[in-house]
Amino acid sequence: MASLKSIAVLCAAIIATAALTACDPKQPTPTLAQPPTPVQPGAAIPFTPVQQPLDLTPFEKAPCEILTKDQVAAVVADPPSDVTPSPGAAQWAMGCSWSSGRGPLVSISKPLTKPANLTELAASRSTDPTHLEPWTEISLQGYPGVIYHSMEGPDWCDVAIGVSDTQMLHFSFGATGSPSRYWAKDRCGGVLKTADFVLDNLRHH
C-alpha cells in the first residue's frame, strides 16, 4: 500500500501539472465568451402538415456554409481554427460534416432517398423493433422532429427535423471517444444545438 507521503507527493505533482497546463500560453483561446445555452425541445407535434415549410435552397447551394464560425465553435471545437468542413454528395444524401482533433464529428444532411421525411423514417422502424431506439418525438422552433440513435452506444445521437411534408434534415453528433468542450458526453444536447442553429439560419436567410 502506498504511504501517505507518496500519495501527497503524487497529488502535488498532479496539481502542479494542472497549474502549468492552465497557464500554458500555447493553450488556444476560445472564440466564445461563454458556453452555448442548451436547447430545450418542445412537445411532440404531428409530422404533417408542416405549417411553414423551409426553403432549403441556401443549404443545397452551400451546405458547408450553413453554420457560422461561432456556431462551429459552439458545437464542434472552440476555437474552430482547425475544424475541417467536408462537403458530401451521394445518391442517397447531400450535406456537410465538420470535424477536428479536439471535438466530435458533426454532420448535416438532406436525404435524397427513402426515408426522406419523418413519416418514412418512422415507418422504417417497423422492420426492426430496436431500430433507431431510443426514439423520442419532439418539436423545435415549431417544426416536428425526432431524437434517436442510428449508432449503438452513448457516443452518437441523431436528430431529424421535418422541414416540409416531404423533406427532413438529418443531424448527427458523435464519434466514439471524441471530447467536446461544451457538450462532454451530452451528444443529444450537441445535436439539438446544431439543429437549432440551422433552423434559425434558414428561417432568417
N, C-alpha and C positions, 0 to 999 in steps of 0.2 A: 504494500500500500504506500502511495506517495506521502511524504511528510508534509506537514503544514507549510514548512519553509519552501519546499519545492513547488507547492501549489501557489504560494504567494508570489514566487519568482515568475511562474508561468503566467499568472494573472497580470503582473506588472508588465511583462513582455507584450501580452495581447493589447493592453491599454495603450502602451507606447506605440505599437504598430498602428493601432486605430487612429491615434492622435497625428502621427506622421502622414497617414493617408488622408486625413481630413484637411491637413494643412498643405498637402502637396499642390504646388501651383500648376501642375500638369493636369489636375482634375478638370474636366470640361465644365464650363459654366452653363447651367440650364437656360433655355430660351424663355421658359415660362416663369413668371414671378411667384406663382403659387400652383399647387396641384389642380388639375381639372376637376370640376364638380361632377360627381356621379349622376347618371341619368336614372330617373325613376319612371319606368314604363307605366302606361295606363292599363285599364282593364281591357279584356278581350273584346273585340268588335267583329261583326261579320266580315268575311273575306271579300264579299261583294254585296252591293256595289261600292266602289271606291269613290267617295264624294268629289274629290278634287284630284284627278289623275295628274301625275307629274310628267313633265316633258323631259325625257331622258337624252335629248339631243346633245346638251353640253357634255354629259358623261360619255356618250357614244363617240363624240369627236375627239375628246382628250381625257380618257379615263384616269390617267395618272395626274391630272391637274385638278381632280375633284376635291382634294384635301389641300388646305393652305399649309404653309410652313409651321405655324403654331399648332395646327391640328395634327400634323405628323408628329410633332414633339409630344403632344398630349397622349397619343395612342401607340406610337411605335418606339421612339427613343428621343430623349431630350439631353443635349441638343441634337437636332436631326441632321447634322453635317455629314454623317457617314451613312445615312439612310439611302438605300438604292431602290427607286421605283422600277418595276418591271412590267411593261405592258404585256398583255396576253390576249390572244385571239385564237379560238379554235372552233370546230364545227358546233360544239355544244355550249360555248360561253365566250363572252368577251369581257375584259376588265383590266385590273391592275393590281399588283401586290407590292408591298413595301416591307423591307427588312434591313436589319443591321446586326452587327455582332453584339449589340447591347440591348436588344429588345425583341419582341415577338414578331412573328410573321403576320401581317395584316393584309387581307385580300378583299377586294370588292369586285363583284362580277354581275353581269346580266345574263342569265341563262337563255340560250337560243333554242334549246330543245326541251322536251318534257323531262322533269317538271319545270315549266317556265313561269308558273304562278302559284299562289298559295293553295288554291284548290287542288291543283295537280300534285303539289308537294304533300298535302295531307293525304291524298288518295294513295300515294306511294307507300305509306306506312302500312296499308292493309296487307301487303305481301309478306311482311315480317313484323310481328308484334313488338319486337325490340328495336326496330329500325328507327333511327333518329331520336331515340329516347335519351334523357328525359325531354319531353315536349311540353312547352308552355306557351299558350296563345296570349298575346299582348296587343297593345296599340302604342304607337309612337307618333307624336305630333298629329294625331287624328288618322293615321294610316294603320291598317291591320298588319300584324306581324306575328312571328313565332320565334321563340328562343329554343334551340335544340342542339344536339351533338351529332355531327356526322362522323366524328372520330371518337374512339373509346378513350376513356380516361379524363381527368380534370384539366388537362393542359390544352384542350381545344374547346371552343364554343362558337356556335354559329347563330346568326340572326337572318331571317328572311323577312323583307318588308314588301307588302303589296302596294305598288305604286300606281297600278291600274287594275282593271278586272282581268287583264290578260298577261300582265308582266309583274315581275318582282325583282328586287335587287337582293343579292346574297352577300353577306358579310361574314368573314371568318377571321378568328383571332386565336393565335396559339403557336405551338411548336414545343415539343417536349423539352423541358429543362430550360427554356429561354427565360431570362429575367425580364422584368418590366418595372421601370422606375416608379410608375404611378399605379399600376394595377396588380403588381405582385402575382399572385395566383388567381386573381379575380378576372379570369378570361371573359366571362359573360359581361362584367362591368366594362371591360375594354371594348368589346364588340358592340355593345349598346351605345357607347360614346361615339364610336366610329359611325354607326348608322345615324345617330342624331346629327352629327356634323354634316353628313352627306345630304340628308333630307333638308336641313336648313339651307345648305348651299344651293341645292336645286330649286328650292322654293323661292329664293331671293336672287336667282341668277338674272 
